[in-house]
Amino acid sequence: MILTVTLNPSMDSIYFTDTFSIGAMNRCNNPVKAVGGKGINASRTAAILGSRVQAIGVLAGENGKLIQTHLETEHFDSFFLTIPGESRNAVTIMDQAKNQTEIVELGPEITDTTAKEILQKIITLTTSEKEVTTIAVCGSANTKNEQLYKNYLEEIQASLGNSIKVLTDLSGIQLKNVLTGPVKPYFIKPNIQEFSELIGQPLKQKKDVIPYLSHELLDNVPFVLISCGSLGALARVNNQLFDITIPQIEVVNPTGSGDATVGGIAYGLDQHFSIEETLRYAMACGMSNALEKKVGFVTMTNVLALKNQINIVKIKNI
Ligand code: ATP
């Protein structure tokens, strides 16, 4: 069983338009609407693949009620705490040139009290559900506490030990604080821009990343995946580096492909697949998501077809 944490769920609206222009009145067809947030998208992906998933997080205000209604139709279990404020809207515009323009609200504030309540829920659920193999902590949080996720890792380890794999899909200061803290996550998945920001180096292409896969910030993180969009990914698994290439596809909407990738990783780990098979599922999930209008959504048919077209080459040991 997989447990996911989403401290900033969203109500997503995705507009597809062939006539988008900045500074003008843009008329569009009705948007594709769905519930989002990195952890929720990863939950949906892993549940579609067949894992049992429990999503944990917070909801607020009228949007929170709407999100709750949508969550009831998903194929995973949910526990979402109601907090003051308003859950966010996230608007994506996919235009004629396949640009993705996103407008994403901040979301309700996560106070220390809320953060503690959620942490307690993670620990009690994991303790009572003996089958939890993996906890995926995903996405931004509107919080003044820059140590929030670092504290989560420490508390989870203190309460649950090392037997459960903790995956984090974070960016910015929260990721940096997690990586400089005493308890490392089992897995991280920055995309190339997030990794560039993390290490303070301008990384443009996949090959630019390779020398930095031995960066000290990655020390003691067993499984690092740097996702590179249509170019696939680079992985560092313990001391081995892998170049992962993927076939070209006719992209519909790549938003949420990273979240689907994390869902695929969580699924592979939950099923105790080999690292190679886990990487195949992860890449296939990212691609399958990119083939859909919906965000954080994959089809088993596409995942199974794509996973055999992924090329994984060992580059070297470090
Ligand atoms: P997001 O933040 O939108 O969830 P991300 O930036 O974290 O995405 P990406 O690196 O864009 O993640 O994508 C993750 C994976 O999804 C890639 O490694 C790849 O397997 C697949 N993918 C993403 N974009 C494309 C694309 N344009 N064509 C094919 N595959 C893609």
Boltz pocket constraint, residues with backbone or C-beta under 6 A from the ligand:
constraints:
  - pocket:
      binder: B
      contacts: [[A, 189], [A, 190], [A, 191], [A, 192], [A, 227], [A, 228], [A, 229], [A, 230], [A, 231], [A, 232], [A, 233], [A, 246], [A, 247], [A, 248], [A, 249], [A, 251], [A, 254], [A, 255], [A, 256], [A, 257], [A, 258], [A, 259], [A, 260], [A, 261], [A, 282], [A, 283], [A, 284], [A, 285], [A, 286], [A, 287], [A, 290]]
      max_distance: 6.0
